[in-house]
Amino acid sequence: MPLSRISWIVTVGICLLAAALLLLEGYQGYSGVLLAVGAAAAVNLR
C-alpha cells in the first residue's frame, strides 16, 4: 500500500473522529464541515 493512500485514510479517519466528537458536543455546523472535508478526502481513495 503506497504512503499516499495511507495518508488519505488517516486524514479521513481524523475528520470522521473529529466530526463525531463535535456532534456529541453540540456543534452541528462544524461537524458538517468536517464531514464534507472527510468526504472530499475520501474521493482520493478510489
Sequence and secondary structure as in RCSB ss.txt:
>XXXX:A:sequence
MPLSRISWIVTVGICLLAAALLLLEGYQGYSGVLLAVGAAAAVNLR
>XXXX:A:secstr
  HHHHHHHHHHHHHHHHHHHHHHHT HHHHHHHHHHHHHHHGGG 
